[in-house]
């Protein structure tokens, strides 16, 4: 049974930073590409960034230059460093693989507000 546990969200002012973590258990973590997704109220879940098993990274245009995805295969953890946060980054953030998804975790709420 695969478990995904996201953490690190919170309330932050515009321009602030947060670092999200996703602890993965029950999966052969290192062989997969992993992604960070987000779902804002009333919107569909979207893939924000992903990192391949070999380290290749990709981002949606709206977060390029502000977000950095990384992984620690020894710790079975995926991270998302978020800088220069904007109001429109407000969402629940989740991690998962890129297809044939594992059961979704509870997510971590990120709220950008002044």
C-alpha positions in Angstrom: 0.0 0.0 0.0 1.4 3.3 -1.1 1.0 6.3 1.2 1.7 9.9 0.2 1.9 12.5 3.0 2.2 16.1 2.0 3.3 18.8 4.5 4.7 22.3 4.7 1.8 24.4 3.6 0.5 27.4 5.4 -0.5 31.0 5.2 2.0 33.3 3.6 2.0 36.9 2.3 2.6 37.6 -1.4 6.3 37.4 -2.2 6.9 34.9 0.6 8.3 31.4 0.4 7.3 27.9 1.5 8.9 24.5 1.2 6.6 21.6 0.7 7.5 18.0 1.4 6.0 14.7 0.2 6.9 11.6 2.1 6.3 8.4 0.1 6.1 5.0 1.6 5.3 1.6 0.1 6.6 2.5 -3.4 9.9 1.9 -5.2 10.4 5.6 -5.0 13.5 6.0 -7.0 12.3 4.5 -10.3 9.4 6.9 -10.7 9.0 10.4 -12.0 7.2 12.4 -9.4 5.0 15.5 -9.7 3.6 18.2 -7.6 0.0 19.0 -8.4 -2.4 21.7 -7.1 -6.1 22.2 -7.0 -7.6 25.7 -6.4 -11.2 26.1 -5.4 -13.5 25.5 -8.3 -10.7 24.4 -10.6 -9.3 21.1 -11.8 -6.2 19.6 -10.4 -3.1 20.6 -12.5 0.4 19.4 -12.7 2.7 22.2 -11.5 6.2 20.6 -11.7 7.7 17.2 -12.2 11.0 15.5 -11.7 12.1 12.4 -13.6 14.0 9.5 -12.0 17.2 10.9 -13.6 16.6 14.4 -12.3 15.2 16.1 -15.4 12.7 18.8 -14.2 9.8 20.6 -15.9 7.5 23.3 -14.8 4.3 25.0 -16.0 5.0 28.5 -17.3 3.3 30.3 -14.4 5.8 28.9 -11.8 9.0 28.9 -13.8 11.8 30.8 -12.0 9.8 30.7 -8.8 9.3 27.1 -7.9 12.0 24.3 -7.7 11.2 20.7 -7.4 13.7 18.2 -6.0 13.9 14.7 -4.7 15.8 12.7 -2.1 15.8 9.0 -3.1 17.4 8.0 0.2 14.6 9.6 2.1 11.8 8.8 -0.4 10.8 12.4 -0.4 9.9 15.0 -3.0 10.2 18.7 -2.3 8.8 21.8 -3.8 10.5 25.1 -2.9 8.1 27.9 -3.7 9.4 31.5 -3.8 7.9 34.8 -4.8 4.4 33.4 -4.0 1.4 35.0 -5.7 -2.3 35.1 -4.8 -2.9 32.7 -7.7 -0.7 30.1 -6.1 -3.3 29.5 -3.5 -4.4 25.9 -3.7 -4.2 22.5 -2.1 -0.9 20.9 -3.2 -0.5 17.2 -3.8 2.3 14.9 -4.9 1.9 11.8 -7.1 3.4 9.9 -10.0 2.6 11.1 -13.5 0.2 8.4 -14.6 -1.5 5.4 -13.0 -1.7 7.4 -9.9 -1.2 6.1 -6.4 -4.0 6.9 -3.9 -3.9 10.7 -3.3 -2.8 12.0 0.0 -4.6 14.6 2.0 -2.6 17.4 0.4 -1.3 20.5 2.0 -3.0 23.9 1.9 -1.1 26.9 0.6 -2.8 30.2 1.1 -1.2 33.4 -0.2 -2.9 36.4 1.3 -2.1 39.8 2.7 
